[in-house]
């Protein structure tokens, strides 16, 4: 029986410890809640000290997660490395609007920015604004748009804002009034879309082209462009010194027209990548010596050429151009690829690398649901599989699953609990690894060999051992990198007869079979040491316990125990309740000890049997710093 139990215990222990990452470099779980916990990002520190730019590349389908991670990564870079500049995959018109908003100098800008932004990006801008308000003038954050203008709506609004409402020359009135009408429609429609998304409805990305029943904003913008070019000198006379700003805003509208004109041709992607390269070169030159963080698409941060999936065949993206073109002004650039677990099977890789997809799936399988892991594929301890699969990236961050939709009511909440807000990475961290379960009342019943002991005791006229119940306390925490739980406990029992007592200490690792916000079901192993203690009256001889041995006054029954069990835990936030059941096997000989030696074989007491428990305690947060978020 004992051999069978040991075999089962070893199998179960392997399933527990198999949850850890044995071998290879440490894989770091990143907490992307809006707090100052930057654990895991330290892997970037030495590289950031030697480089000027970090570009993170994200998959389009993980929008909610991407911007959440971008904010946490920038917070780290800003605090630890003094990064003030953010590169976004947007045009100059939006960047100018964002900078006006985060500077806090123009309160009217927020309405306009909302009308051309979705909910998650507006949250990002609000956090930048709050961070900026606490910084001295020389440390303010600045956003840079390095993309071409692909949508005419924002340039239309920008141009309209630069044109006075009064004193319009006769020859310009038709074009100006038509453009201003289209701009007002964009703002009105955009705010409606924003409020709709805040109420839980999805936003159509194409809605910013805004075509009403009577006119198209796109076509209105393109017609105004023709109108402007034919009367450019009259616009210049009308606006005087402000004409330069108007001409720059019109160039954005011109880019939107060019983008549309090149639709469905490989020239569109080529032209865009080249424009982004020139814009980034210009920005880095303008702010020489300062560090930058960019959050853009993964196609643009790949170091090599891409055969498919990112535009035309043999695509040369932004980072490839920065690292290889002679015109590049900066080559000290790091890249970090964000990879969603559910996109792995969609990877388009060279035929020779197809088998390494299994390697990536194995890595993701060891990642907590809704969590992230950051590693460097160049680390030799990963072996060739990960290095080849991610050969175009300096760092890779993976997460399982796609973020849920934003709860709309969270947008205007000043104190947002991260567990009810967007995805938390890891979400398991928010509900499990973010707290310890401290059990202050722990009642255990061990159905062990007390019957045998009591028979021997009563035969000698001694009181029975009346307490198979044990009380105690324990602490239960979850490993932040795995699904493994750790429980450490101390228990004691006092016999209701004269001079009987016991204590035990145990370590009980386990793993989550199922873990919800409130209810958690765990499988556990038990490794412990316990000791029963009996004090005999001096006038008694304990003959059933001895063979040619004069009994001492105090005798002990030590035992090393292994066990298997399961627990059900109900987490109510500040308090919890739990119940457990399992089996414990005594590995010792069951004999009593005194003065360092065995008392004999008689009166053996094995602490083997079924164990049942119940208890309650308090939930103690492990990371209280900024545990509640202001992420509106």
N, C-alpha and C positions, 0 to 999 in steps of 0.2 A: 504494500500500500504506500509506504514511504517513498519508494523508488518511482512509482507512478506519479505521486504528487510532485516530486522534485522535477520530473520530466515536464509536467504541465507548467510548473513555476518558471522553469528556464525558458520555455516557449513564450510565455506571457511577458517575462522580463525582456526578452529580445524584441518583442513588439513595442514595448515602451521605449527602450533605449534606441531602437531603430528610428525613432522620431527625430533624434538628434542628427546633426550633420557631422559624421565622422570623416576625417580626412578633408583635404582641400583647405583653402583659407577660410576665415570666419565669414559667414554670410550675415549681413547686418539688417535687421528689421528697422525700418524708418517709421517713426511716429510723425505723421504729417498733420496732426492737429495744430491749431494755431496757438502754439506755446513756445517756450524757450528750450524745449527738450530737443537738442540737436544730435543726440546719440546716433551714431551710424554715419553721419556726414564727415566724421574726422578722417575717413579714408581719402577724402579729397584735399586735405590740408596741405600736404607737401607739394602736390601738383599745382594747387592754386597759387602757392607762393612763387612758383617758377613760371607761371603762365599769366596771360593778361585777360583772356576771354574764356568763359565756359558757356557752351551752347548745349541745351538739353533739347533732344528731339522726341516728339510725342506722336502717338498714333491718333488719327482723327476721331475714331469711334469712342475714345475714352475722355471726352471733353471735360466732364465734371472732375474726374481724377487729375487730369493734366494740369488744370489751373490751380487746383488745390496743392499739388506737389510743387508747382512753380512758385507759389507764394512761400511755402515752407523753405524751399531751397534758396530763394532770394533772401529771406529773413536771415538764414544762416550766413550767406555770403556777405550780407550787409553788416551783420554784427561781428563776425569773425575775421573778415578780410576787407572790410571797408568798401565794398562794391556799391556804387551809387547809380550806375547806369543800367537800364533795362532795354534790351533789344526785343521788339515785338514784330511779328509777321503781319504788319499792317502798314498803311500808307502814311505819309507825312501829315495829312489833314487830321486823321484820328489822333496821331501822337501829339499834335499841337493842342487838340481839345483835351486830351488826357492830362497834359502838363498844366494847362490852365486850371483844370479841376483839382489836381492833387496839390497845387500850390496854395489852394484855399483863398485866393485873392478875389475870385469872381464867383459868387454864389449862384448866379444865373446859369452857369455852365452846366450844372448837374442835370437840369431838365433836358438840355440838348444832348448831353452824353448818354443819358438813359434812352433817348429816342433812337440812337444808332448802336445800342449795345444790348447784349443778352444778360440774363440775370447773373450768371456765374462770373462774367467779365466785370460787371459793375461791382460785384463784391470785391474782386481783385483791386479795382481802382480805389474803392473806399478804404481798403486796408493800406494801400500806398499813401493815401491822403493822411490817414491817422498817423502813420509812421513819420511822414514828412513834417507834420505840425510840431513834433517834439525835437526837430533837428535844427541846429544853427544854419545860417544861410549857406555857408560853404560846404555843408554836408547834405544838402537837399537831394532828393532822388529825381532823376530825369529819365523820361521814357523817350525812346527813339523808334520811329517807324522806318524800316528799311525796305519795305515791300513797295511794289507798284500799286497804284489805285486801280482796283479791279471792279469796283462798284461806283456808279455815278452819284448815288444818293448823298453821300457825305460831302463830296466836292460841290454839289448843287447847294447844299445848306451852307457850306463855308463861303461860297461866292456870294450868295444872297445876303449873308451877314456883313459883307464888306461894302455892299451897295446901299447908299442912303435911300430912305423912303421918300424924301422930299427933294424937290429941285431936279427931277430927272429930265434931261434934255429931250426934246420932242422926238428926235431920230432914234433915241435909245429906249424910249418908254415901253414899246411893245415887248422887246426882248427882256428888259429888266422886270417888268411886271409879271410876265409869264414865268420867269425863273423864280421869282419870289413866291408866286402862288404854288409852284411845285415844291419849293423848300418847306413852306408851311404845311403842305400835305404830308411830306416825309416825316416831319416832327410829330404831327398829330397821329399819323398811322403808326409811327414807331413807338410812341408812348402807349398806344392801345395794345400793341404787340407785347410790350414790356409788362404791362399790368396783367395781360392774359397769361403770360408765362409765370408771373408771380402767383397766380391763382392755380397753378398746376398744369397748365396747358403747354404743349411743346411749341417751340418757335420754329417757323419755317425759315431756314437761312436765305432762301430766295425771296422772302417777303420784302427785303430791303430794295428790291428792284421796283416795288410799288407801282402797280398798274391799276388805276381806277377804271371805272366804267367809261370814263370820258377821255382819259389821257394816260400816257406812259411817262414816268419820270425819266426813264432812260432816254427815250426819244426826245423829250423836252430838253434834256441836257445836251444831246448831240446837236439839236437844232440851234441851241443857244451858242454852242461852240462855233458854228458857221456864222451866226449873227455877230459874234464878238470879233472873229477874225476879219470880217468885212468892215467893221467900224472901230477897230482897235485904237486908232488915233483919237477918235472922239471920246472913248472911254478914258484915255490918258489925259486929255484936256479937262475932262469933268472931275476926275479924282485927284489930279495933281500928284503930290508926294505919296499918296496912298496907292498909286497905281501899281507899284512893284508888288505889294502884297496880293492885289487882285490877279496880276499876271501869274504869280506863283500858284494861286488857288486854281486858276484856269488850266494850268499845266497838269494838275491832278485829274481834272475832267477829261483832258486830252488823253491821258494815260488810260483811263477807263474805256475810252473809245477805241484805243489801240488794242487793248486786251480783248475786247469784243470782236474786233476785226480779225484777230489772229486765231479765233476760236477753232478748235479741231485741227490745228496744224502744229507740227513739232516746233515751229518757230515761236509759238506762244510761250512754251516752257523755256526755250533757249533765251528769248528776250527777257523774260522775267528774272531768270537766274543771273543774267548778266547785269541787269539793273540793280538787283539786290547786292551783287558783288561791288558795284561802283558806289552804291549808297553806303555800304558798311565801311568800305575803304575811306570814304569821305568823313564819316562819323568818327572812326578811330583816329584819323589824322587830326581832326578838330579838337578832340579831347586826349591829346597825346599823354601817355604815361598812366592814364586812369584805367581801372578794371571794369569789365562789362559782364553782364549775364544776359543770355538770350534764350527765349522759349519759342521754338519754331518747330516746323514739321520735321520728322525724322529723315525724310528724303534729302533735306538741305544740309544735314550735318554729317552725312556719310563721307568718309575720307577718300573713297575711291569713286569710280564711275559705276553707275547702276544700269544693269541690262534691261530691267523692266520694272513696272509698278510705280514709277515716279516721273512720268512724262514720256519723252521720246526715248528710243533705244540708245543705250550707252550715254545715259544722262550724267552731266557734270553739274552737280549742285553747288550751293554757296560755299561750303567748307572746302570742297575740292578746289574751287577756284582760288580761295584765299591761300591755300597751302601750295598751289602749283603755278598760278599765273604770275608772270614777272612784275605786273603792276601792283601786286599785293603789298600793302604797307605793314601787315602784321601776320606772323606765322605761329606765334605762341598762343595757340588756341586748343582748348580741350573740348571733347564732345562726350555727351552722356545720353544713351538711348533708353527711352522708357518703353518697355515691352509688356503688353497685356497678355495674361495667360491664355485667354480664349482666342487669340489671334495666331498662336503658334502654328496650328495646322494650316493656316493660310499663307505661311511664309513662302515667298518665292526665292529659292536658293539654287545655286549651281548644283547640277545633278550629283556631283561628288560629295556634297555636304548634306544631302537628304538624310543619311543615317543619323546625323548629329541632332536632328529634331528630337529624337528619342532622349538624347542627353538633356536637352532643354526641358522636355516634359518631366523628366525625373527631378530636375531642380525645382520646377514649379510645384511638383507634388509635395515638396518639403517646405513650401511656403504657406503660411496661414492664409485662409480665405480673407480676401479684402486687405491684404497686407502687401508690403513692399520689401524687396531685398536689393541691396546695392553691392556690386562687386566689380572687380576689374578683370576682364577676360585675358589681359596680358599676364596676369599672375600665373607663373609656371605651374603652381600646384593644382591648377584646374585641369592641366593636361591639354592636349591639342583640340579636343572636341569643342569646348566653349571658345577657345582662342580662335579657331577657324570660323566658327559660326558667327562670331561677333568681331571679326578681324578689323572692321572699319570703325570701331568705337573704342574709346579709352575706358569708359565705364558703362555699365548696364544696370538698370533698375527694373525689376520685374514685379508685377502684381497680379493677383488672381481676380478674375471677374471684372465687370464693368460697373462703374459707379451708378447707384440708383438715381432717379430724378431728384432734383432739388425740392425739398418741402417748401412750398411757396411762402408759408407763414414765417419762415425763418428770416426773410430778407430784412424786415424792419425790427428785428429783435436785437436789443443791445447786449443781452446776456444769453448767448446761445450755448446750450449744452451740446458738446460735440457728439455725444451718443445719439442725439436726435437730429443732428444736422446732416450734412453731406456724408459721403463715405469717410470713414476714419481709417487710416492705414497705419497699423492694422486695426480693423474694426474689432477683431478679437481682443486686441490690446485694450480697447476702451471698456469692454465689459469683463474681461478676465484678467489679462496681464496688468491692468491698471490698478489692481487692488489686491490686498491680502485678506484672507478669511481667517480671522482670529476666533477660535472656538474656546469660549470660556466655560461652557458646561458641556461635558463630553461623557455621556453615560454608556458604558460598554458592558455587555454580558458575554462571558466566555464559557461555553458549554464544554469545559475540559474535564479532567479526571478527578474532580472534587469528591465524587461518590466514594472512590477507593480510599482517598485520604480520610474522609469522615468515618468510614468503617474502622480504619486503623485507630483513629483518635478515640472514638467512642468505646472501642474494646479496652482502651487503657484508662477509661474514665475521664477523658478530656473533652472539652467542649468541641462541638462540630465547627468546621470552617463554614460560616454562614453567609459569606459575601462573595458570590461569583460575579458581583457587579463591581466595575471599576469606574472611577471618576478621573477627570484630568482636563488638560487643555491641549490645543494643537494650533499650528499655523499652516495654512494651505495657500500656496501661490502657484502661478502658472509661469512657465519659462517663456520670456518674450520672443524667443526665436523659433519655438516649436509648439506642438500641441501637448507637450509634456507638462504635467502638474507635479508639484513637490509638496509633500506633507510631512511635517516634523511634529511629533507629539510626545508628551510625558503623561503617564497615568499612574494611579495608585489605588489600592484597595485596603480596607481595614476589616479584618474578621470581627464578627460580633462575639466571638469567644475570647478567652484570655490570651493575649500576647500574639495574635496573628496579624500580619500585615504583608503588603507586597507593593512593588513598583515596577514600571516598565518604561522603556524608551524605544521609539520606533521611527524609522524613515519609510515612507510609503509613496514611492513614485507611481504615477499613473498617466493616463492620457484621456482626452475627451472622446467619448463615443458620440455624444451629441451635446452641443453647447448653444443655448439660446440666450436672449437677454436676461431672462429670469431663471429658467430651469436648466440645469447642467447635469449630465449623466457621465460619470467617470468610471473607468476600469482601473484598478489599482493592484499593485503588489505590496507585500509587507515584509520588512526586514527589521527584526527587533531583538531586544534583550530584556528579559524580565527576571525578577527574583522574588520568591516567596520567603517569608521569614516567620519562624515559629519560636516562641520563648516558652520553654517547659518549666513547670514548678520544680524546685530543687528536690522535692521528696518523691518525684515520679521517675520511674524507669520506663523508657520507651522501647520495650522489648520487640514489638512488631517492626521497629525501624532498624534494628541492629543485629549483627552477628558477631559475637564476641567483642562488643564495643560498649564501653560505659558512656551513656549519652551525655553530651554537653548541655549546658543550659540554653544556648541559642544555636539553632541549626537553620540552614538555608537550602532552597531549591532553585538553582540558577538554570536558565534555559535560553538558548538561541533559537529564535523562531522565524520561519518563513510563512508567507501567506498570500492568498489571492482573494480579491473581493471587488465590490462595486459600491459606489455611493451615488445618491441622488441629492442634489443641492438646490435649494430655492433661494435665489438672491432677491431680496426686497429693497436693495439700495444701500441702506445703512445697517441693516441686520440680515442674517440669513439663518435658515434652518436646514438640517440635513438628516438623512438616514443612511445606514450602511449595513452590509451583510457580507460575510466571507468565511474562509476556512483558514485556520492556523495550524502549522505543523511544528512540533517540538523536535529539534535536531539532536537534543542531548540524550543522556541515559536515564533521566528521570530520578536519579538518586539524590539524596540529601547530603549536604556538606557541613562539616564543622572543623574549624582549625586547619583548613586547607586540604583536608582529606575527605573521602567518601565515608559515610556512616555505614554503608552496606547496601545490599540489593533490596532488602525488605522495605515495604512502604513506599514504593516508587510512585512518583507524581509527575506524569507527563502533562505539559500544558498544550495539549492538542485538542482541537475541537472546533465547532462552529462559533463564530463571533457575530454578534448583532450590536448595533449602536445607534444612537440618536443624540442630537445636540443642537445648540444654537450659539450664535456669537455675533460679532460685529465685523463689518466690512471696513477696512482701513485703506484709504488711497495711498498708492505707492509714489505717485508723482502729483503733488498738490500745486506745484508752481504753474500758475495760469491754467488750471484745470478746466476752467470755463472760458468759453470763447466769445470774443466780440467780432463776429464774422458776418456782418450784415451787408 
